Amino acid sequence: MKRTSLFALIALALSGATVAANAQSYDNWYVAPRIGAVSPDSDRETKVSPLIGIGVGTWVTPNFAADFEYSINNGDNKTASRAAWEARGLNGNKQWESVWLDVAGRYFFGDQGAQWRPYVVGTIGAVRHAGFFYSPVGVAPGALGHPTRGWDPAASLGGGVQYNLSDRLAFRGEVQYRFDRDNNSIANHTGFGDAIASLALVVNFGGAPAAAPVAPTPAKPPVASCRDKDSDGDGVNDCDDKCPNTPAGTLVGPDGCPQKVVIDLRGVNFKFDRPNTVEKNIGPTLKEPSAESIAILDQAVDTLKRYPDVKVEVDGHTDGVGTEAYNQKLSERRAKIVYDYLTGHGIDASRLDGPKGFGKDKPLDTNKTADGRQRNRRTELTVENQ
């Protein structure tokens, strides 16, 4: 592949980040364009050279990722004269182009939601070397007794650190030592060790689309009976009301009796690993479209203002990704940011119990799917009995 084609692939991957930012979450795969430098084995007789590449990877577990990678680098020879090379029994080439294909495994330490994540990396693959020669008329490249190009097996080990900018974008800084069983670059010499340093931009994709809205159940036609009456004004007709004469303003269940209920904040869901420790504004931490979540919060504020004697407990929850300790802190931050939203919109703090965090202990849905985990990232308002 020509270098211009690789740049086109990298540009396409980066432009895709704008589209990916509108998806719900990522759990599946990513692209990782990278740049770097190769410090070659001294026996290669080539200079330090730039490296560009791109990888496509997938998260196998929260701590392990597998990548397929493509990289190229062109190394200029330290000796530019063909005569000087031939005097040493070497090919008279002025430059070597190397193409590196590999499968990489990266094991990350720490929680998936952590901002800094060190890791170790190992690769196995092959490197193709191709020379560009000072060949006079009548002298064929490779006439000095060894191939001018070919594929050779290669493997590498190294380490790095990943800095997560968001749940979609991250940077990787990495160093590797690569052993390349190259028998093409220099006559009668097989095997070279190269040092490689690189920086990659990781663009995460994936996640399932939002579930289709459920059609509302058609209302039953009215019946001229006790169902048309609500003697105590609690919103439950006299036929179904098992607790008549409840005091005005009491929140009741479907049977008309005082009941501990949850003010429905379903639909107010948070982005992965948000809010972080410094975020105070709730808007950027909410799942898109955030305007719908804000509207639900405003309805909760309106309900609390209409029932001034009602007190609620503010509870935060997380999905099942990450450690118990990390999720406990994250759930407390979610409860606190909703608590601050309510007090900031006129609800007196004396009416709010909390904020309290329950970590990942009380899921609404399964943690085995992206949709289920999204619904579990939430805050609830539990009405306390008066």
C-alpha positions in Angstrom: 0.0 0.0 0.0 1.3 3.5 -0.9 1.9 6.0 1.9 -0.8 8.3 0.5 -3.3 5.5 0.8 -2.4 4.9 4.4 -2.9 8.6 5.1 -6.4 8.4 3.5 -7.3 5.5 5.8 -6.2 7.4 8.9 -8.2 10.5 7.8 -11.2 8.3 7.3 -10.9 6.8 10.8 -10.5 10.3 12.4 -13.5 11.7 10.5 -15.5 8.7 11.8 -15.1 10.0 15.3 -17.7 12.7 14.7 -20.3 10.1 13.8 -19.3 7.8 16.6 -19.7 10.5 19.2 -23.5 10.4 18.6 -23.8 6.7 19.4 -25.0 5.4 22.8 -21.9 3.7 24.0 -19.0 1.6 22.9 -18.2 -2.0 23.9 -17.0 -3.6 20.7 -14.2 -2.3 18.6 -12.0 0.7 17.7 -9.5 2.1 15.2 -6.1 3.4 16.2 -4.0 5.4 13.7 -0.5 6.0 15.0 2.8 7.8 14.3 6.2 7.0 15.7 9.9 6.3 15.0 12.0 3.2 14.5 15.5 3.1 16.0 17.1 0.3 14.0 19.5 -2.4 14.9 23.0 -1.0 14.4 23.8 -3.9 12.0 21.1 -2.6 9.6 23.3 0.4 8.7 20.1 2.5 8.5 19.1 5.8 10.2 16.3 6.4 12.7 13.2 6.6 10.5 9.5 7.7 10.9 6.8 5.1 11.2 3.1 5.5 10.4 0.4 2.9 10.8 -3.2 2.0 11.7 -4.8 -0.7 13.8 -8.2 -2.2 14.2 -9.0 -3.7 17.5 -11.7 -5.1 19.8 -12.1 -5.3 23.6 -12.2 -9.0 24.4 -12.6 -8.2 28.2 -12.5 -4.9 30.1 -8.7 -5.5 30.6 -7.6 -7.2 27.3 -7.8 -5.9 23.7 -6.7 -7.6 20.5 -5.6 -5.6 17.4 -4.7 -6.2 13.7 -2.1 -3.6 12.7 -0.5 -2.3 9.6 2.6 0.0 9.6 5.3 1.3 7.2 8.6 3.0 7.6 11.3 4.0 5.1 14.9 3.9 6.4 17.7 5.8 4.7 21.1 4.0 4.6 23.9 5.6 6.5 26.2 5.0 3.6 24.9 6.6 0.4 27.6 5.4 -2.1 27.0 2.2 -4.0 30.7 1.6 -4.3 31.1 1.8 -0.5 28.4 -0.8 0.0 29.8 -3.2 -2.6 33.3 -2.9 -1.1 31.8 -4.4 2.1 29.9 -7.1 0.2 26.5 -5.5 0.8 23.6 -4.6 -1.5 24.0 -1.2 -3.1 20.7 0.2 -2.0 20.0 3.7 -0.9 16.8 3.1 1.1 14.7 0.3 2.6 10.9 0.4 2.8 9.5 -1.9 5.5 5.9 -3.0 5.7 4.9 -4.5 9.1 1.7 -6.6 9.6 1.0 -8.0 13.0 -1.6 -9.2 15.5 -1.2 -7.5 18.9 -2.5 -8.3 22.3 -2.6 -5.6 25.0 -3.3 -6.3 28.7 -4.5 -3.2 30.6 -4.1 -2.7 34.3 -6.7 -0.9 36.5 -10.4 -0.2 36.1 -11.9 0.3 32.6 -13.2 3.7 33.6 -9.8 5.0 34.9 -8.3 7.9 33.1 -4.7 6.5 33.0 -4.3 2.8 32.2 -0.8 1.3 31.9 -0.5 -1.9 29.8 1.8 -4.5 28.4 1.8 -5.5 24.7 3.0 -8.4 22.6 2.8 -8.9 18.8 3.4 -11.6 16.3 3.5 -11.0 12.5 5.7 -10.5 9.5 7.8 -7.7 8.0 8.4 -7.2 4.3 11.6 -5.3 3.2 12.0 -3.8 -0.2 15.1 -2.0 -1.4 15.6 1.0 -3.8 18.9 0.6 -5.7 21.6 2.5 -7.4 21.7 0.0 -10.2 23.6 0.9 -13.4 22.4 -0.4 -16.8 22.9 -4.2 -17.0 23.2 -4.8 -13.3 20.1 -6.3 -11.8 19.0 -5.6 -8.1 20.0 -8.6 -6.0 22.9 -9.6 -8.2 25.2 -9.5 -5.1 24.0 -12.8 -3.9 20.9 -12.3 -1.7 17.3 -11.3 -2.1 16.3 -7.6 -2.5 12.9 -8.0 -0.9 10.8 -10.6 1.0 8.6 -11.4 4.0 10.2 -12.4 7.3 8.6 -13.4 10.6 8.7 -10.9 13.5 7.6 -10.6 17.1 7.7 -7.8 19.7 7.3 -7.1 23.4 6.7 -3.7 25.1 4.6 -1.6 27.2 2.7 1.7 27.3 0.0 3.8 28.9 -3.4 4.9 27.6 -5.0 8.2 28.6 -8.8 8.2 28.2 -10.1 11.6 27.0 -13.7 10.3 27.0 -15.6 7.1 26.5 -14.9 7.5 22.8 -11.4 8.9 22.5 -8.0 8.0 24.0 -4.3 8.4 23.4 -1.7 5.6 23.6 2.0 6.1 24.1 4.0 2.9 23.6 7.5 1.5 23.3 8.4 -1.9 21.8 11.4 -4.1 21.1 10.9 -6.0 17.8 12.9 -9.0 16.7 12.8 -9.3 12.9 14.2 -12.5 11.3 15.3 -10.4 8.3 17.6 -12.0 5.8 17.0 -9.5 3.0 18.7 -6.3 4.2 22.3 -7.5 4.6 24.1 -10.5 3.0 24.9 -13.4 5.3 23.1 -11.7 8.2 19.8 -13.0 9.7 17.9 -11.4 12.5 17.7 -7.8 13.8 16.4 -6.1 16.9 14.7 -2.7 16.5 13.3 -0.3 19.1 10.0 1.4 18.2 8.2 4.3 19.9 4.8 5.4 18.8 1.7 7.5 19.7 -1.8 6.4 18.7 -5.2 8.0 18.8 -7.8 5.4 19.7 -11.4 6.0 18.4 -13.9 3.7 19.9 -17.0 2.5 18.0 -19.9 0.2 18.8 -22.9 0.1 21.0 -26.5 -0.8 20.1 -29.2 1.7 19.0 -31.8 2.9 21.5 -34.8 0.6 21.9 -37.9 1.5 20.0 -40.5 3.4 22.2 -43.3 1.2 23.5 -46.7 2.2 22.3 -49.0 3.5 25.1 -51.8 1.2 26.2 -55.2 2.6 25.0 -57.3 4.0 27.8 -60.3 2.0 28.8 -63.7 3.6 28.1 -65.2 5.2 31.2 -67.9 3.4 33.2 -70.7 5.2 34.9 -70.2 3.9 38.4 -68.1 4.4 41.5 -65.1 4.5 39.1 -66.2 8.0 38.2 -65.9 9.2 41.8 -62.8 10.1 43.9 -64.2 11.2 47.3 -60.9 11.9 49.0 -59.2 13.4 45.9 -56.2 11.2 46.0 -56.4 10.3 42.3 -57.8 6.7 42.8 -61.5 6.1 42.1 -63.8 4.9 44.9 -64.1 1.4 43.4 -60.3 0.8 43.7 -59.6 2.9 46.7 -58.9 0.6 49.7 -57.8 3.5 51.9 -60.6 6.1 51.7 -60.3 9.5 53.3 -56.5 9.8 52.9 -55.2 13.3 53.8 -54.9 15.7 50.9 -51.5 15.8 49.3 -50.6 12.2 50.3 -48.9 10.2 47.5 -50.7 6.8 47.2 -50.3 3.6 45.2 -52.8 2.1 42.7 -54.9 0.9 45.6 -55.3 4.4 47.1 -53.2 3.6 50.2 -50.0 5.6 51.2 -47.1 3.8 49.6 -43.3 4.3 49.2 -42.9 5.0 45.5 -40.2 6.2 43.2 -40.6 9.5 41.3 -39.9 8.2 37.8 -36.5 9.4 36.5 -36.4 6.6 33.9 -34.8 8.1 30.9 -32.3 10.1 32.9 -29.3 8.0 32.2 -25.6 8.9 32.4 -22.8 8.5 30.0 -20.2 5.8 30.7 -18.0 6.7 33.8 -19.7 10.1 34.2 -19.7 12.4 36.1 -16.1 12.5 36.9 -14.7 14.0 40.1 -14.6 17.6 38.9 -17.9 17.9 36.9 -20.6 20.0 38.5 -22.9 20.7 35.5 -25.2 17.7 34.9 -25.9 18.4 31.2 -22.6 17.1 29.7 -22.7 14.0 31.9 -26.1 12.7 30.5 -26.8 10.3 27.7 -27.7 12.1 24.4 -30.1 13.6 23.8 -29.6 15.3 27.1 -32.5 17.7 26.6 -34.9 14.8 27.2 -33.2 13.9 30.5 -33.3 17.6 31.6 -37.1 17.7 30.9 -37.6 14.6 33.1 -35.7 16.2 35.9 -37.7 19.4 35.6 -40.9 17.4 35.9 -39.6 15.9 39.1 -38.9 19.4 40.4 -42.4 20.5 39.5 -43.9 17.4 41.3 -41.9 18.2 44.5 -43.1 21.8 44.4 -46.7 20.7 44.1 -46.3 18.5 47.2 -44.3 20.6 49.6 -44.6 18.0 52.5 -43.0 15.2 50.5 -39.4 14.1 51.2 -37.3 12.0 48.9 -34.2 9.9 49.1 -31.7 10.6 46.2 -30.0 7.3 45.2 -27.3 6.8 42.5 -26.5 3.6 40.7 -24.0 2.2 38.1 -23.6 -0.6 35.6 -21.6 -3.7 36.4 -18.3 -2.6 34.7 -15.4 -1.9 37.1 -14.6 -2.7 40.7 -17.1 -2.4 43.6 -15.1 0.4 45.2 -14.9 2.5 42.0 -18.6 2.0 41.2 -19.5 3.0 44.8 -17.8 6.4 44.4 -19.2 6.8 40.9 -22.8 6.2 42.1 -22.3 8.7 44.9 -21.2 11.3 42.3 -24.3 10.6 40.2 -26.6 11.0 43.2 -24.8 14.2 44.3 -25.1 15.9 40.8 -28.9 15.2 40.8 -29.2 16.4 44.4 -27.4 19.7 43.4 -29.8 20.1 40.4 -32.9 19.8 42.7 -31.6 22.2 45.3 -30.4 24.6 42.5 -34.0 24.7 41.2 -35.7 25.6 44.4 -36.1 22.3 46.3 -35.0 22.8 50.0 -32.2 20.5 51.1 -34.2 19.5 54.2 -36.6 17.6 51.9 -33.8 15.5 50.4 -32.3 12.5 52.1 -28.8 11.7 50.8 -27.2 11.8 48.3 -26.7 8.0 48.6 -24.7 5.6 46.3 -25.5 1.9 45.8 -22.8 1.1 43.3 -23.7 -1.8 41.0 -25.8 -3.6 43.7 -29.3 -2.7 42.4 -29.4 -3.1 38.6 -32.6 -2.5 36.7 -31.6 -4.6 33.8 -28.9 -7.0 32.7 -25.2 -5.9 32.6 -24.5 -8.3 29.7 -25.7 -5.9 27.0 -24.9 -2.3 26.1 -28.6 -1.3 26.4 -28.9 -3.0 29.8 -25.8 -1.3 31.2 -27.0 2.1 29.9 -30.3 1.7 31.8 -28.4 0.8 35.0 -26.4 4.0 34.9 -29.1 6.1 36.7 -30.3 8.1 39.7 -33.7 7.5 41.5 -35.8 9.6 43.8 -37.5 7.4 46.4 -40.5 9.0 48.2 -40.4 8.5 51.9 -43.6 7.8 53.8 -44.9 10.9 55.7 
